[in-house]
Amino acid sequence: MGKNEILEEALHLKTNERFLLIEELLKSLDTPDENINKVWEDEANKRVSEYKKGNIKTVSEKDFFDYED
């Protein structure tokens, strides 16, 4: 079945079924990159470790958003 036939079939679905189909198609385009996830996980763990050792400090949300160069 080709793209046009699939589209024609999809257009005959109920509105909520079309929405669910679109949602699943969009999810299929957003596949996570496990390598990138691993890099971010390692970085987060490193930052937490450094914080617990007292090597880095945190700033409040207010200070962060009020910061000016």
Phi, psi and omega in degrees: 000131182271176182302315183294322179291320178296316179299315180300317178296316183297324181293343178268358178285159174294159183306312182294327177291322176295319179300313180297322178297314178299316180300316179293321178296318178295319177300324182292338179276342185253059179279129182293146176266109184299329178295316179294318178301320180294318178300314180292322178298314179299317180296316179298316179297321178297316181295318178297316180299314179296322177296313181297329178282350181085012182278341177225156180241163177258165173235152179290160177301318180299312179298322180297312183280340177273355184298134175230142178293000000 
